[in-house]
Amino acid sequence: MNELDAIDRAILSIVQRDGRISNARLAERVSLSETPCARRLKRLEAEGYITGYRAELSHRALGLGVTAFVHVRFAVHDRALSERFEREVQAIDRIVSCHNISGSADYLLEVVATDLDDYGMFTRDVLRALPGVSSIESMLSLREVKRDTGAPLL
């Protein structure tokens, strides 16, 4: 990957907050003409700095009133089992993020559900049935204080 200059960083900062911005408006905001701005944006995409564009949806508007953070522990630490677990997690929409972590748990999941009953059934029927899972510990979010899906441009 190339070194990012101030204009590249400005482009990344703007498009991660507004992926629908027009090239003309983006070029104006970073003080470039449209053609060089479009070239830079394409290069940033080609080099993997920008991996996609999407809409950010409201969990509340979609009726997803419960967010749980789940520590998942394995009794047996086997590479094939972990890989199978990770493949299955990829296919479950209610698991909105999954991290392999250090510490007392093996994975940290962020799970959404409509309500506590729905989350309880999901835990019983889906989470506990995932390959390798020996125990889970749920922490329910009482209130989201901050959600920023952007990356800091240090």
C-alpha positions, 0 to 999 in steps of 0.5 A: 500500500502507498503512503497516504498524503493529506488529500488521501486522508481527507478523501477517506474521512469524507467518504466514510461519513458520506459514501453517497457524496458525488465526485464533484462535491468530494473534489470541491471539499478536498480542493481538487478538480474532479478527474484527479479526485476520481482517480485518487478515489479509485486508487484508494479502492484498488489498494484496499483502503475502501472495502465497500459502501453501504447504508447504516440501518437503525436497529431501533427502527427495525425492531431490534431492541436488544443488543447483547455482547456474548463471551463464548468459551471453548472446552477444546482448542482445536483449529478445525473446530475454531474454523468451523465455528467461524464459518457458521458465525459468518452465516448468522445475520443476528451476529453483527460482529465476532472477534477472536479475543484474548483473555478468559473467553475465546470469542466476543460476539455482538448479537441483536434481537427483538426482545429478551424472549427472542434473545433467549430463544436464539441463545438456546437454539443457535448459540449453544449449538455452535461447534465447540461452544462449551459456555456462553456469558451474555452482557446486555447493552442498557444504552448505546453511548457511541457507535462509529463504524468509521476508522480513525485516520491517524 
